[in-house]
Amino acid sequence: MDELPDLFAFVIELHPPERSAPRPQGHGAQALFLNLVRQVDPVTSELLHADAPSKPYTVGLLPAQRGRQTIELRVSLLRTELFQTFVQALLRQTPGAATLRLGQTNLRLGDVIGTPPPTGHPWAGYSSCAELSSRAVPSPTITLEFATATAIGQGERPDGRPRLGILPDPNLIFPSLARRWNELAPPALALDLDAVRSAASDTLITRYQTESVEISLGKGPQKGFIGSVTYEPPAQPEASRLLALLANAALFLGVGMKTARGMGLCRRVGGAA
């Protein structure tokens, strides 16, 4: 690739001691990641745990594969310095004997995969914001896979309860991705949010297979949706390219709320640049 990577996605295989795997919980996955970072850099771990408008990482558990007991922890890192810390933490683990705690269960650390197919994993990879921006091209369709509960925050109701969008409406999905991109990408690569909203409003859903689900976040369940959705972007090349860029970036950024606690795990399938 032309640019040094500043976006990284890893899949960490974890093996339970018994045949029954622990129940997936978003807060448990986040705690496992932060505890791993704490072994190398306690200060950074505390900073990552603190409240922030947009955390520079995502953590989630991939859906279990039929017939496999292996648990796959997916971690994306959106800062180069986090990559260095994370790799140091992994290198400190004893090969074949290291265990990581997920909730109340100690799991044996297995393979760590950081490369995409054909040799790696479909949820792993690396890139840079500059690389994603330069290589994005217009596309007649965009298909996104939402692997964990996804919800878009839409402010509050009059009674103070949050308003959540749990449908894959392009007017929710792409502006949410654009806001997160602008929070984390270099300022020179910031996107025009009005242009993104305009492109999203002219985008159609042509195929979908989704369902509503809940994920445990420690203080109760959180609703969202999972599934696959195909979008038809506008015919204008620049509008289409803009949405393609965001779709390609979704692998690293995640979509919507609480992506550091297991929600919004998303990737483009079929046709990503």
C-alpha positions as CSV (number, residue, x, y, z in Angstrom):
1,M,0.0,0.0,0.0
2,D,1.1,3.6,-0.6
3,E,0.5,5.0,2.8
4,L,1.6,3.8,6.2
5,P,-1.3,2.1,7.9
6,D,-3.0,3.9,10.8
7,L,-6.1,1.7,10.8
8,F,-5.9,-1.9,12.0
9,A,-8.4,-4.8,12.5
10,F,-7.5,-8.0,14.4
11,V,-9.3,-11.2,15.1
12,I,-8.2,-12.9,18.3
13,E,-9.1,-16.5,18.7
14,L,-10.0,-17.6,22.3
15,H,-10.6,-21.1,23.4
16,P,-12.9,-21.9,26.3
17,P,-11.8,-24.6,28.8
18,E,-15.1,-26.4,28.5
19,R,-17.4,-27.2,25.6
20,S,-19.9,-24.5,26.6
21,A,-18.7,-21.0,25.7
22,P,-19.5,-18.0,27.8
23,R,-22.5,-15.9,26.8
24,P,-21.3,-12.9,24.6
25,Q,-21.4,-9.6,26.4
26,G,-20.2,-6.3,25.1
27,H,-18.8,-4.9,28.4
28,G,-16.9,-8.1,28.9
29,A,-15.2,-7.8,25.6
30,Q,-14.2,-4.2,26.3
31,A,-12.9,-5.2,29.7
32,L,-10.7,-8.0,28.2
33,F,-9.2,-5.5,25.7
34,L,-8.5,-2.8,28.3
35,N,-7.0,-5.3,30.7
36,L,-4.7,-6.5,28.0
37,V,-3.6,-2.9,27.3
38,R,-3.2,-2.2,31.0
39,Q,-0.4,-4.9,31.2
40,V,1.8,-2.6,29.0
41,D,0.5,0.9,29.6
42,P,-1.9,1.5,32.5
43,V,-2.2,5.2,31.7
44,T,-3.4,4.5,28.1
45,S,-5.8,1.9,29.4
46,E,-7.4,4.4,31.7
47,L,-7.6,7.0,29.0
48,L,-9.3,4.5,26.6
49,H,-11.8,3.6,29.3
50,A,-12.7,7.2,30.0
51,D,-15.7,8.8,28.5
52,A,-14.9,10.4,25.1
53,P,-17.0,11.6,22.1
54,S,-15.4,9.0,19.9
55,K,-13.1,6.2,21.2
56,P,-10.2,5.4,18.9
57,Y,-10.9,1.6,19.0
58,T,-13.7,-0.9,18.6
59,V,-14.2,-4.2,20.4
60,G,-16.8,-6.9,19.7
61,L,-17.4,-10.6,19.6
62,L,-18.0,-12.1,16.2
63,P,-21.1,-14.3,15.9
64,A,-20.3,-17.9,16.8
65,Q,-19.7,-20.3,13.9
66,R,-21.7,-23.4,13.8
67,G,-19.8,-26.4,15.0
68,R,-16.9,-24.3,16.5
69,Q,-16.3,-23.6,20.1
70,T,-13.6,-21.0,19.4
71,I,-14.6,-17.4,20.4
72,E,-13.4,-14.7,18.0
73,L,-12.7,-11.3,19.6
74,R,-12.6,-8.5,17.0
75,V,-10.5,-5.4,17.8
76,S,-9.9,-2.4,15.6
77,L,-7.4,0.3,16.4
78,L,-7.7,3.8,14.9
79,R,-4.4,5.3,16.2
80,T,-0.9,4.1,15.2
81,E,0.3,4.4,18.8
82,L,-2.4,2.0,20.0
83,F,-1.1,-0.6,17.5
84,Q,2.3,-0.5,19.1
85,T,0.9,-0.9,22.6
86,F,-1.5,-3.7,21.6
87,V,1.2,-5.7,19.8
88,Q,3.5,-5.3,22.9
89,A,0.7,-6.6,25.1
90,L,0.2,-9.7,22.8
91,L,3.9,-10.4,22.7
92,R,4.0,-10.5,26.5
93,Q,1.6,-13.5,26.5
94,T,3.1,-16.9,27.0
95,P,2.7,-18.9,23.8
96,G,0.3,-21.8,24.2
97,A,-0.4,-21.0,27.9
98,A,-1.7,-17.4,28.1
99,T,-5.3,-16.9,29.2
100,L,-7.5,-13.9,28.9
101,R,-10.6,-13.3,31.1
102,L,-14.0,-12.8,29.4
103,G,-16.6,-12.1,32.0
104,Q,-16.2,-14.9,34.6
105,T,-14.4,-17.3,32.2
106,N,-10.7,-17.7,31.5
107,L,-10.0,-18.4,27.9
108,R,-6.8,-19.7,26.3
109,L,-5.3,-17.3,23.8
110,G,-5.1,-18.8,20.3
111,D,-4.1,-17.3,17.0
112,V,-4.1,-13.5,16.4
113,I,-5.0,-12.7,12.8
114,G,-4.3,-9.2,11.3
115,T,-4.4,-9.8,7.6
116,P,-7.4,-10.0,5.2
117,P,-8.3,-12.8,2.9
118,P,-7.2,-14.9,1.1
119,T,-4.6,-15.7,3.7
120,G,-6.2,-14.0,6.7
121,H,-9.7,-13.3,8.1
122,P,-12.6,-11.4,6.5
123,W,-12.9,-9.2,9.6
124,A,-9.1,-8.5,9.8
125,G,-7.0,-6.0,7.8
126,Y,-5.1,-2.8,7.8
127,S,-5.2,0.5,5.8
128,S,-5.0,4.2,6.3
129,C,-7.5,7.0,6.0
130,A,-5.5,8.4,3.1
131,E,-5.4,5.1,1.4
132,L,-9.1,4.5,1.8
133,S,-9.8,8.0,0.5
134,S,-7.6,7.8,-2.6
135,R,-8.8,4.3,-3.6
136,A,-12.6,4.8,-3.1
137,V,-14.4,4.6,-6.4
138,P,-18.1,5.0,-7.4
139,S,-20.1,1.8,-7.2
140,P,-23.6,0.9,-8.5
141,T,-24.4,-1.0,-5.2
142,I,-23.0,-1.2,-1.7
143,T,-23.7,-4.1,0.6
144,L,-23.0,-3.9,4.3
145,E,-23.0,-6.7,6.8
146,F,-23.9,-5.8,10.3
147,A,-22.6,-8.6,12.6
148,T,-23.5,-7.2,16.0
149,A,-26.4,-5.2,17.4
150,T,-26.3,-1.8,15.6
151,A,-28.2,1.3,16.7
152,I,-27.9,5.0,15.8
153,G,-28.4,7.6,18.6
154,Q,-30.9,10.3,17.7
155,G,-30.9,12.5,20.7
156,E,-33.4,12.2,23.6
157,R,-37.1,12.0,24.0
158,P,-38.9,14.6,26.1
159,D,-38.7,12.3,29.1
160,G,-34.9,12.0,28.8
161,R,-34.9,8.5,27.3
162,P,-32.6,8.1,24.3
163,R,-34.1,7.9,20.8
164,L,-32.5,5.1,18.9
165,G,-32.6,4.2,15.2
166,I,-32.6,0.4,14.8
167,L,-33.3,0.2,11.1
168,P,-30.6,0.3,8.4
169,D,-31.9,3.5,6.9
170,P,-29.1,5.1,4.7
171,N,-30.0,8.5,6.2
172,L,-28.8,7.1,9.5
173,I,-26.0,4.8,8.5
174,F,-23.9,6.9,6.2
175,P,-24.0,10.2,8.2
176,S,-23.1,8.2,11.3
177,L,-20.1,6.8,9.6
178,A,-19.1,10.3,8.3
179,R,-19.3,11.8,11.7
180,R,-17.0,9.1,13.1
181,W,-14.6,9.5,10.2
182,N,-14.4,13.2,10.8
183,E,-13.7,12.7,14.5
184,L,-10.8,10.3,13.8
185,A,-9.3,11.0,10.4
186,P,-6.7,13.7,9.7
187,P,-8.4,17.2,9.3
188,A,-7.2,17.3,5.7
189,L,-9.4,14.3,4.9
190,A,-12.6,15.6,6.6
191,L,-15.8,15.0,4.7
192,D,-18.6,17.5,4.0
193,L,-21.4,16.2,6.1
194,D,-24.0,18.1,4.1
195,A,-22.7,16.2,1.0
196,V,-23.0,12.9,2.8
197,R,-26.5,13.6,4.0
198,S,-27.5,14.6,0.4
199,A,-26.0,11.4,-1.0
200,A,-27.6,9.3,1.7
201,S,-31.1,10.9,1.1
202,D,-30.8,9.9,-2.6
203,T,-29.8,6.3,-1.8
204,L,-32.2,3.3,-2.0
205,I,-32.3,0.0,-0.2
206,T,-32.6,-2.7,-2.9
207,R,-32.2,-5.8,-0.7
208,Y,-32.1,-6.6,3.0
209,Q,-32.2,-9.4,5.5
210,T,-32.2,-8.0,9.0
211,E,-33.6,-8.7,12.4
212,S,-33.8,-6.9,15.7
213,V,-31.6,-8.3,18.5
214,E,-30.3,-7.3,22.0
215,I,-26.8,-7.3,23.5
216,S,-25.9,-7.2,27.2
217,L,-23.9,-4.2,28.2
218,G,-23.8,-4.7,31.9
219,K,-26.5,-2.3,32.9
220,G,-29.2,-4.1,30.9
221,P,-29.9,-5.1,27.3
222,Q,-29.4,-2.8,24.4
223,K,-31.5,-3.1,21.3
224,G,-30.2,-3.0,17.7
225,F,-30.3,-4.8,14.4
226,I,-28.1,-7.3,12.6
227,G,-28.1,-8.6,9.0
228,S,-27.2,-7.7,5.5
229,V,-28.3,-4.7,3.5
230,T,-27.7,-3.6,-0.1
231,Y,-27.8,0.0,-1.0
232,E,-28.1,1.7,-4.4
233,P,-26.1,5.0,-4.2
234,P,-26.9,8.1,-6.3
235,A,-25.9,8.0,-10.0
236,Q,-23.6,11.1,-9.5
237,P,-20.0,9.7,-9.4
238,E,-18.8,11.9,-6.5
239,A,-21.8,11.1,-4.3
240,S,-21.4,7.4,-5.0
241,R,-17.7,7.6,-4.3
242,L,-18.3,9.3,-1.0
243,L,-20.6,6.5,0.2
244,A,-18.2,3.9,-1.1
245,L,-15.4,5.4,1.0
246,L,-17.6,5.3,4.1
247,A,-18.6,1.7,3.4
248,N,-15.0,0.6,3.1
249,A,-14.1,2.5,6.3
250,A,-16.9,0.7,8.2
251,L,-14.6,-2.3,8.8
252,F,-12.4,-0.2,11.1
253,L,-14.8,2.5,12.3
254,G,-17.9,0.5,13.3
255,V,-21.4,2.0,12.9
256,G,-23.5,3.9,15.4
257,M,-23.3,3.8,19.2
258,K,-21.2,1.9,21.7
259,T,-18.8,0.4,19.2
260,A,-16.2,0.0,22.0
261,R,-18.6,-2.3,23.9
262,G,-19.5,-4.8,21.2
263,M,-22.1,-2.9,19.1
264,G,-22.0,-1.8,15.4
265,L,-19.5,-4.3,14.0
266,C,-19.8,-3.8,10.3
267,R,-18.0,-4.5,7.0
268,R,-18.6,-4.1,3.3
269,V,-19.0,-7.3,1.4
270,G,-18.6,-7.9,-2.3
271,G,-17.0,-5.0,-4.2
272,A,-15.0,-3.2,-1.6
273,A,-12.2,-1.2,-3.0
